[in-house]
Amino acid sequence: MANQKKPYSKPQVAESPTADVFEGRHPSDGEKQWAEKMLAPTLEKAPEKPIGAPTGTNLDEQGHARFSTISNVPVRRLYTPADLPGDWSEEKYLGFPGEAPYTRGIHATGYRGKLWTMRMFSGFASPEETNRRYKYLLEHGGGGLSVAFDLPTLMGYDSDHPASEGEVGKCGVAIDSLEDMEILFDGIDLEKTTVSMTINSPASVLWAMYLVVAEKQGADWKKISGTIQNDILKEYIAQKEYIYPPAPSMRLVVDTFEFGSKFTPRFNTISISGYHIREAGSTALQELAFTIYDGVEYVEWARRRGLEVDEFGPRLSFFFNAHNDFFEEIAKYRAARKIWYRLMRDRFGAKNARTWLMRFHTQTAGVSLPAQQPMNNIARVALQALAAVLGGTQSLHTDSYDEALALPTEEAARIALRTQQIIAYESGVAQTVDPLGGSYFVEKLTLDMEQGAFDYFGKLDQMGGMVKAIERGYPQKEIAEASYQYQRAAEAREKVIVGVNEFVIEEESPRILYIDETVARQQSAKLKALRARRSNEEVQRRLEALKKAAAQEPKAGRDGSVSPANTMPYIVDAVRAYATVGEICEALREVYGTYTEVSVT
C-alpha cells in the first residue's frame, strides 16, 4: 500500500508578501485585481470576525480571524481554480454519474430513478412493542427498517442474565431467541421489506434468527435483502461492544461473508461503519480513513480464507455519519466513493464493476443533538440529512429531536421521517445528479479528504494492518485527541453550539419515552417458558457441534459449499432448536475467550 500512487499531488506554493491575502496559493490575475480593488478596502473597513469567541486559537499569527470546519480544517474565504491541481479536469477527477471514479455517484440518474431508502432506526422495550412501532413507521411512508437492539443483546447476554440487570429493553429491543425474532417481524413480509440490523459481536447469531424467520414465512433466501452491521473492528476502535478477541471475531465475520455469498446473494453481510467512530469524537477525515481501512482489513482476511474479492465484494456496504459541517460532509461522501474504487481496482485487482461501487447508508449525528432546547435538533437533522442526500447516500436514517433525552416518542420519530420526505419531495435536490459537483470549494475539500485518507492508509500499512493498529491503540488515541480538541473549542466558545454555549435559555423538561423494568420481567418469563418446552438435549447437542466447528481452522469451501468449519450453518441449526442468544454466545466464549482492551497513553 505504501507504494500505491496517490490520487493527486498538492501544488507547491512559494511564500510571498501576499500569502496572508491569498492564503498560500498562486492567484489568477483576476483574483489579484479583486483583492486589490475590492477585498483590501473591505477588510480595512470591516475586518473579518471569528465565528465564536475571539480567543487566541481562532486567530492566525497576524491576528486575523481563523475560519475552519467542525474538524478544525482551515477554510479560505474564496475558492477558485487556483485551489485545484494544475491538471484538474472534469473528465479526470469527476467523471460522469455511474462511471468511474464515481465521484458523482454510483447511479447514472441519481435519485431520479429511485429515491434513497428512508430507513428509520428503531427498537425499544419488547419485541411486541417494537413490532407496533415498525408497522407505524411503514404506514407513514418508511421504506425500510433498521433494528436497534438493547445492550444485553449487543453484548451476547440473555435478558435473565445477571449482567443484563437494569438494561433490558432500555436502548433497543430485547431479543433472546428465535421466538422473539418471530414476534419482532410478525406481519412484515421479509421478502419485500429490506431490514438492517445494528448488531456486531453476536451478528451471526441475530442474522441466523432473521434468516430462520424469513424461512418460516416462506421467503426465498436468495430474494431477501438487507444488511447486518457485523463490523467488529469499529467496536474495538470506538463503540466497545465486543466479546471475543480480534482474531476469532474476524473469523466469525469472514464466516458470514462466505455463507452469504453462497446462500443470500442479495443480503449485505457487513456494513462497515464510520458512524460510531465519528460519534466517539473523530474528525471527518478520521471517520473516512479508519472506516475505509477497516474495509481493507476485512477484504484482506477474506482473501486469506481463499475467497475471491469479486465473490463477496459486491455485498460489502458502508455506514457513515452526517455531522453539522455541511460541505465537509458532502466532500467526505464523494471522496469515499473515489477511494473505494481505487482500492478495489488497484490494490485488490477486482474486475467486477459492482465490486468497485461503494454503497452506503447514512445516519444523522446523534452526538450533535444536545439535550438543551431539543426542538433545535429538528433543524440540525434537516441540514445533516440534506448533506447526506447531496453526497449521494443510498439510504438514510434521520435522528429524532429528543434522542439526547430518551428513546424517541412516536411524534419525534414521525417528524424525523417527515424531514426526509420534505427533502425528497419539496426541496428539488433530488432532480439533478451531484448538484454541487464542480464547486471549487467542494472539489478542493473532496481532494483533500482523499489525500488525507491515503496518508492514513500508509501509516496503517506500516503497522501491519488495522488489527495490529488497534492492538497498539493507534486509532483510539487519534480519536481521543480529536475529541479533546473539539470539546476544548466548544468550552472556549470558539465553536458555537446554539442553545448550549450561546443563546441559552431556561426551559422545562420535555415529555420522554420511559422504559421500566416490566420488559425485563416479561422477557425472563418468556425465557423460562421457552426452556421448559423446547428439547434442551437437542439444544446442547447443537451447541456442542458449534463449539467443535469453532475450534477448527476454516478453509475455503469447494463446489459451491462453505467451509466445513464455517460456524454459520451450526449457528442456524442451534437457532432452529431455539437456543438463545446468550447460550450461543457463551458456547463461543468457551472456545474463543473474551477480550480486554489495551490502555491508551
Secondary structure as GFF3:
##gff-version 3
##sequence-region A 1 601
A	DSSP	alpha_helix	19	22	.	.	.	ID=ss1
A	DSSP	alpha_helix	29	34	.	.	.	ID=ss2
A	DSSP	pi_helix	35	39	.	.	.	ID=ss3
A	DSSP	alpha_helix	40	45	.	.	.	ID=ss4
A	DSSP	three_ten_helix	56	58	.	.	.	ID=ss5
A	DSSP	three_ten_helix	81	83	.	.	.	ID=ss6
A	DSSP	pi_helix	90	94	.	.	.	ID=ss7
A	DSSP	beta_strand	117	122	.	.	.	ID=ss8
A	DSSP	alpha_helix	127	139	.	.	.	ID=ss9
A	DSSP	beta_strand	144	148	.	.	.	ID=ss10
A	DSSP	alpha_helix	151	154	.	.	.	ID=ss11
A	DSSP	three_ten_helix	162	164	.	.	.	ID=ss12
A	DSSP	alpha_helix	178	184	.	.	.	ID=ss13
A	DSSP	beta_strand	195	198	.	.	.	ID=ss14
A	DSSP	alpha_helix	203	217	.	.	.	ID=ss15
A	DSSP	beta_strand	226	228	.	.	.	ID=ss16
A	DSSP	alpha_helix	232	234	.	.	.	ID=ss17
A	DSSP	pi_helix	235	239	.	.	.	ID=ss18
A	DSSP	alpha_helix	246	263	.	.	.	ID=ss19
A	DSSP	beta_strand	267	268	.	.	.	ID=ss20
A	DSSP	beta_strand	270	273	.	.	.	ID=ss21
A	DSSP	alpha_helix	275	279	.	.	.	ID=ss22
A	DSSP	alpha_helix	284	305	.	.	.	ID=ss23
A	DSSP	alpha_helix	309	312	.	.	.	ID=ss24
A	DSSP	three_ten_helix	313	315	.	.	.	ID=ss25
A	DSSP	beta_strand	316	322	.	.	.	ID=ss26
A	DSSP	alpha_helix	326	342	.	.	.	ID=ss27
A	DSSP	pi_helix	343	347	.	.	.	ID=ss28
A	DSSP	alpha_helix	353	356	.	.	.	ID=ss29
A	DSSP	beta_strand	360	364	.	.	.	ID=ss30
A	DSSP	three_ten_helix	366	368	.	.	.	ID=ss31
A	DSSP	three_ten_helix	374	376	.	.	.	ID=ss32
A	DSSP	alpha_helix	377	390	.	.	.	ID=ss33
A	DSSP	beta_strand	395	397	.	.	.	ID=ss34
A	DSSP	alpha_helix	410	425	.	.	.	ID=ss35
A	DSSP	three_ten_helix	429	431	.	.	.	ID=ss36
A	DSSP	alpha_helix	440	463	.	.	.	ID=ss37
A	DSSP	alpha_helix	466	471	.	.	.	ID=ss38
A	DSSP	alpha_helix	474	491	.	.	.	ID=ss39
A	DSSP	alpha_helix	518	533	.	.	.	ID=ss40
A	DSSP	alpha_helix	536	550	.	.	.	ID=ss41
A	DSSP	alpha_helix	567	576	.	.	.	ID=ss42
A	DSSP	alpha_helix	581	592	.	.	.	ID=ss43
###
